[in-house]
C-alpha cells in the first residue's frame, strides 16, 4: 500500500515543483514596464545671462541705430514706459538715411525733383549814375557804424549804380521775394502738365509749420486748410513766417529752393534755416535780389498772368517805413522789407509820378537793432528817387 502512495506523493511533489519553478522562472524573466519619466534639465543661469548680455551689447554698440529706432520704441517703451517713439518712416523709406535730396524739419527726404529751370536774365547797367553814387557814399559817412550795400537800375535809360552790391548779407525776410518768385515759376511751368500746381490748391496748416516772429498765422488753430494764394499773399503783406515755411516746403524745402536758385544762375541766394532765422544764416546780395525783381517783367520767363499776381503780392507789403517812407504817398512801390537784429533792408520796384520806374535794393549791416539803419535807408531812397526823376 505504501508504494503507490509514495509514488503518488513523489509525482504530486514533482508536478508541484515543476509548476512552481516554471511560473517563478516566467515571473522572473518578465521585466516590468515602467513609465518613462522625463528628467528636467537644470537651467544654467550664468551662461544664459552671459548670452543675453552679449546679445544686448551687440545690439547697443554694434547696431546702435537699430537699438535706438527699433528696440527701444518696441520693447523698452512698453516695459519701462520710455518716452521714445518709433519712426515708421524708417520702415517705409529706409534709404533716406543715406539717399535724399531734400531736408525739412530735421528730416532728410527723398522727393521728386522739379524740372530744371533756365537761368534768368542779368541786369546790364548801360551808364553809371556817378553823381548819385557819390551822394550815397557821402551819406554813408554820416552813418559810420553801418555797412551798406546798394543796387539801383532804371528801366528806360539803363542807368544804374552799385555799392558793394555783391557783398553777402543776411537775408532776413527779403528772402521771401525769391520764395514767391519760385512758387509762381512752378505754378506757371506746371500749368499744362498732368500734375499741376495751382494757387487755388489748399494745404493744411499743421504744428510743424507754426513758428515765431512776424505774422498772425502762428496764433491760429492748426489743421486748417489755406490756399497757396492766401499763404503767398500773407507771406509778403504781413511777412508771415509760418506761411513762408509752408510755401518753402511746397517748393521743395531748403534743398529744393537752393537748387532752384542755382538753376536760375544765382550763386549766393540760399536758405540754410527755416524762418524766422534770427541768426542770419540765410544769404542774399543786393545784385541778386535786384536780378529777381528785374525778371518779373521778363516775358520769356513768367507769362503776364502770373507776373501780375506776383506784382500784386509785392504791392501789398504793409511795412512802408523804409524805401517808401519819404517818397510821395501816391506812388506805387512793389517791395519786401527785411529786419533782424544785425541787418535791415528793403528791395523793390519804384514807379515815379512821371512814368519812370526803377529797381532799388538797399541792405545795411548794423550793430544789433541800431535805429540809424532805418534813417539811412529812408534818406538814401529819397536821394535816389529825386535823381532818377531828373534823368534825361
C-alpha positions in Angstrom: 0.0 0.0 0.0 2.9 2.3 0.7 4.5 2.1 -2.7 1.6 3.5 -4.6 1.2 6.2 -2.0 4.9 7.0 -2.2 4.8 7.1 -5.9 1.8 9.3 -5.9 3.4 11.7 -3.5 6.5 11.9 -5.5 4.7 12.6 -8.7 2.5 15.1 -7.0 5.5 16.8 -5.5 7.3 16.8 -8.8 4.4 18.3 -10.6 4.0 20.9 -7.9 7.7 21.6 -8.0 7.8 21.9 -11.8 4.8 24.0 -11.9 6.1 26.5 -9.3 9.5 26.7 -10.8 8.3 27.2 -14.3 6.0 30.0 -13.0 8.6 31.7 -11.0 11.0 31.5 -13.9 8.4 33.1 -16.1 7.7 35.7 -13.5 11.4 36.4 -13.0 12.0 36.6 -16.8 9.3 39.2 -17.3 10.6 42.7 -16.9 8.1 45.2 -15.6 7.2 48.1 -17.8 7.9 51.4 -16.2 6.7 54.8 -17.4 9.5 56.8 -18.7 9.8 60.0 -16.7 11.4 62.8 -18.5 14.1 64.3 -16.3 14.0 68.0 -16.0 17.2 69.6 -17.2 18.6 72.1 -14.9 18.8 75.6 -16.4 22.2 77.1 -16.3 21.5 80.7 -15.5 25.0 82.0 -15.8 25.6 81.0 -19.4 22.1 82.3 -20.2 22.7 85.7 -18.6 26.1 85.8 -20.4 24.4 85.1 -23.8 21.8 87.8 -23.2 24.5 90.2 -22.1 26.5 89.6 -25.3 23.3 90.0 -27.3 22.5 93.2 -25.6 26.0 94.6 -26.0 25.9 93.7 -29.7 22.6 95.5 -30.1 23.6 98.6 -28.3 27.2 99.0 -29.6 27.4 97.1 -32.9 23.9 98.1 -34.0 23.2 101.4 -32.2 20.8 102.6 -34.9 18.6 99.5 -34.7 18.7 99.8 -30.9 17.6 103.4 -30.9 15.0 103.2 -33.6 13.5 99.8 -33.2 14.4 98.0 -29.9 13.8 101.0 -27.6 10.4 102.0 -29.1 9.1 98.5 -29.5 10.2 96.9 -26.1 11.7 99.4 -23.6 8.9 101.8 -24.3 6.3 99.2 -23.1 8.3 97.7 -20.3 9.8 100.8 -18.7 7.5 103.4 -20.1 10.3 105.2 -22.0 9.2 108.3 -23.9 10.6 107.0 -27.2 8.8 107.0 -30.5 9.1 104.5 -33.3 9.8 106.3 -36.6 7.5 104.5 -39.0 9.1 106.4 -41.9 12.3 104.3 -41.4 10.4 101.2 -42.2 8.8 102.7 -45.3 11.8 104.6 -46.6 14.9 103.1 -45.0 17.2 104.5 -47.7 16.6 108.2 -46.7 19.3 107.8 -44.1 21.8 107.9 -46.9 19.9 108.7 -50.1 18.0 112.0 -50.1 17.6 115.3 -52.0 15.6 117.5 -49.6 15.6 118.4 -45.9 12.6 119.5 -43.8 12.1 120.0 -40.0 15.2 118.0 -39.2 14.4 115.1 -41.5 16.1 114.1 -44.8 13.6 113.4 -47.6 13.7 111.8 -51.0 11.3 113.9 -53.1 10.6 114.2 -56.8 12.9 116.7 -58.4 11.4 119.7 -60.0 12.0 120.4 -63.7 15.3 122.3 -64.1 14.7 125.9 -64.9 16.6 128.1 -67.3 18.8 130.9 -66.0 17.2 134.3 -65.6 18.5 137.4 -67.5 21.1 139.6 -65.9 20.8 143.3 -65.5 23.1 145.4 -67.7 24.0 148.9 -66.4 24.5 150.9 -69.6 25.6 154.1 -67.9 26.6 154.7 -64.3 24.8 157.3 -62.2 28.1 158.6 -60.9 26.7 161.7 -59.1 24.1 159.7 -57.3 26.7 157.1 -56.3 28.9 159.8 -54.8 26.0 161.4 -52.9 25.2 158.0 -51.4 28.8 157.4 -50.4 28.9 160.8 -48.7 25.6 160.0 -47.0 27.1 156.7 -45.7 29.8 158.7 -44.0 27.2 160.1 -41.6 26.5 156.5 -40.5 29.9 155.1 -39.7 28.5 152.1 -37.8 26.7 150.9 -40.9 27.9 148.7 -43.8 25.6 149.5 -46.7 25.0 147.6 -50.0 23.1 149.2 -52.8 22.0 148.4 -56.3 19.9 150.7 -58.5 18.8 150.3 -62.1 16.4 152.5 -64.1 14.3 150.9 -66.9 14.1 153.5 -69.6 17.7 154.6 -69.8 19.5 151.5 -68.4 21.3 153.8 -65.9 22.3 152.5 -62.5 24.8 152.2 -59.8 26.3 149.7 -57.4 27.8 150.0 -54.0 29.1 146.7 -52.5 26.3 145.0 -54.4 28.0 141.6 -54.4 28.7 141.5 -50.7 26.9 138.7 -48.9 24.3 139.8 -46.4 21.8 138.0 -44.1 18.6 137.9 -46.0 16.0 138.4 -43.1 12.5 138.5 -44.7 13.8 139.7 -48.1 14.3 136.0 -48.9 10.5 135.9 -49.3 10.9 137.6 -52.7 12.7 134.6 -54.3 10.4 132.2 -52.5 7.4 133.9 -54.1 9.2 134.0 -57.4 9.9 130.3 -57.3 6.4 129.4 -56.3 5.0 131.4 -59.3 7.5 129.8 -61.6 6.4 126.4 -60.6 2.7 127.3 -60.9 3.4 128.7 -64.4 5.6 125.9 -65.6 3.2 123.1 -64.5 0.1 124.8 -65.9 -0.1 122.2 -68.8 1.2 119.1 -67.1 -0.6 116.1 -65.6 0.1 117.2 -62.1 -0.2 120.9 -62.0 0.3 123.2 -59.0 -2.4 125.8 -58.7 -2.6 128.8 -56.5 -6.1 127.6 -55.5 -4.7 124.4 -54.1 -5.1 124.2 -50.4 -2.6 123.0 -47.8 -3.1 122.1 -44.2 -1.5 124.3 -41.5 0.0 121.8 -39.1 2.0 122.3 -36.0 5.3 121.7 -37.8 4.9 125.0 -39.6 4.0 127.1 -36.6 6.9 129.4 -35.8 7.7 132.6 -34.0 8.3 136.1 -35.5 6.2 138.2 -37.7 2.7 137.2 -39.0 -0.6 136.2 -37.4 -0.9 132.6 -38.7 1.1 131.4 -35.7 -1.8 132.4 -33.4 -4.5 130.5 -35.3 -5.6 126.9 -34.7 -4.0 124.0 -36.5 -5.3 121.6 -39.1 -6.9 124.3 -41.1 -6.7 124.4 -44.9 -5.3 127.5 -46.7 -4.9 128.2 -50.4 -1.4 128.7 -51.8 -2.6 132.1 -53.0 -3.6 133.2 -49.5 -0.3 131.9 -48.0 1.7 133.8 -50.6 -0.2 137.0 -50.0 0.3 137.0 -46.2 3.9 135.9 -46.6 4.6 139.2 -48.4 2.0 141.5 -47.0 2.4 140.5 -43.3 5.8 138.9 -43.6 4.2 135.8 -42.1 6.9 133.3 -41.2 4.6 130.4 -40.7 3.1 130.9 -44.1 6.6 131.2 -45.5 7.6 127.8 -44.1 4.5 126.2 -45.6 5.4 127.6 -49.1 9.0 126.7 -48.7 8.0 123.1 -48.1 5.7 123.3 -51.1 8.6 124.3 -53.4 10.9 121.5 -52.2 12.3 122.7 -48.8 15.6 124.3 -48.3 17.4 122.0 -50.7 14.8 122.4 -53.4 14.9 126.2 -53.0 18.7 126.3 -53.1 18.8 124.0 -56.1 16.3 126.2 -57.9 18.4 129.3 -57.2 21.5 127.7 -58.6 19.5 126.8 -61.7 18.4 130.4 -62.0 22.0 131.5 -62.0 22.0 132.9 -58.5 25.2 131.9 -56.7 24.6 133.3 -53.2 20.9 133.4 -52.5 20.2 130.5 -50.2 18.2 129.2 -47.3 20.1 127.4 -44.5 17.5 127.7 -41.7 13.7 127.7 -41.6 12.3 131.1 -40.7 12.5 133.3 -38.6 16.3 132.7 -38.9 17.2 135.3 -36.3 20.9 134.3 -36.6 21.0 135.4 -40.2 22.2 132.2 -41.8 20.1 132.7 -44.9 22.0 134.7 -47.5 21.4 137.2 -50.3 23.1 140.0 -52.2 21.7 143.3 -53.4 22.5 142.4 -57.0 20.8 139.0 -56.9 17.6 140.4 -55.3 17.5 143.1 -58.0 18.0 140.5 -60.6 15.0 138.6 -59.5 12.9 141.7 -59.5 14.1 142.5 -63.0 12.9 139.1 -64.3 9.4 139.5 -63.0 8.8 141.5 -66.2 10.7 139.0 -68.4 8.0 137.6 -70.7 10.4 134.7 -71.6 10.3 133.5 -68.0 6.9 134.2 -66.5 3.8 134.9 -68.5 1.8 138.1 -67.9 -1.0 136.4 -66.0 1.3 135.1 -63.2 3.6 138.2 -63.4 0.7 140.4 -62.4 -0.2 138.1 -59.5 3.4 138.3 -58.2 3.4 142.1 -58.5 0.1 142.2 -56.6 1.7 140.3 -53.7 4.7 142.7 -53.6 2.3 145.7 -53.8 0.5 144.6 -50.6 3.5 144.9 -48.3 2.3 146.7 -45.2 5.7 147.8 -43.9 6.2 151.1 -45.9 8.7 152.7 -43.5 11.9 152.1 -45.4 12.4 152.9 -49.1 8.8 154.2 -49.4 8.7 156.2 -46.2 9.9 159.6 -47.6 8.6 159.2 -51.1 5.4 160.7 -52.4 2.5 158.9 -50.9 0.6 158.3 -54.2 3.4 156.4 -56.0 3.5 152.6 -56.2 6.3 150.5 -54.7 6.5 146.7 -55.1 8.8 145.6 -52.4 9.7 143.4 -49.4 11.4 144.5 -46.3 13.8 142.5 -44.0 14.6 143.1 -40.4 16.7 141.2 -37.9 19.0 142.5 -35.2 22.1 142.7 -37.4 20.5 143.6 -40.7 17.9 145.9 -42.1 17.0 146.2 -45.7 14.4 146.7 -48.4 14.2 145.6 -52.1 11.6 146.6 -54.7 10.5 148.4 -57.8 9.5 152.0 -57.6 7.1 153.7 -60.1 7.6 157.5 -60.3 4.9 160.1 -61.0 6.3 160.9 -64.4 6.1 157.3 -65.7 9.6 156.1 -64.8 10.3 153.0 -62.8 13.5 151.7 -61.3 14.8 148.8 -59.2 16.4 149.6 -55.8 17.8 147.3 -53.2 19.3 148.8 -50.0 20.8 146.5 -47.4 22.6 147.5 -44.2 24.6 145.5 -41.7 24.4 147.3 -38.3 25.0 147.0 -34.6 22.2 145.0 -33.0 18.9 146.8 -33.6 20.7 150.1 -34.4 17.9 152.5 -35.3 20.1 154.6 -37.5 19.9 152.0 -40.3 16.3 152.9 -40.8 17.1 156.6 -41.2 19.9 155.8 -43.7 17.6 153.7 -45.9 14.9 156.4 -45.9 17.4 159.1 -46.8 19.2 157.0 -49.5 15.8 156.1 -51.1 14.7 159.7 -51.3 18.1 160.7 -52.8 17.8 158.0 -55.4 14.2 158.9 -56.3 14.9 162.6 -56.8 18.0 161.9 -59.0 16.1 159.4 -61.2 13.2 161.8 -61.7 15.8 164.2 -63.2 17.3 161.6 -65.5 17.1 162.6 -69.2 
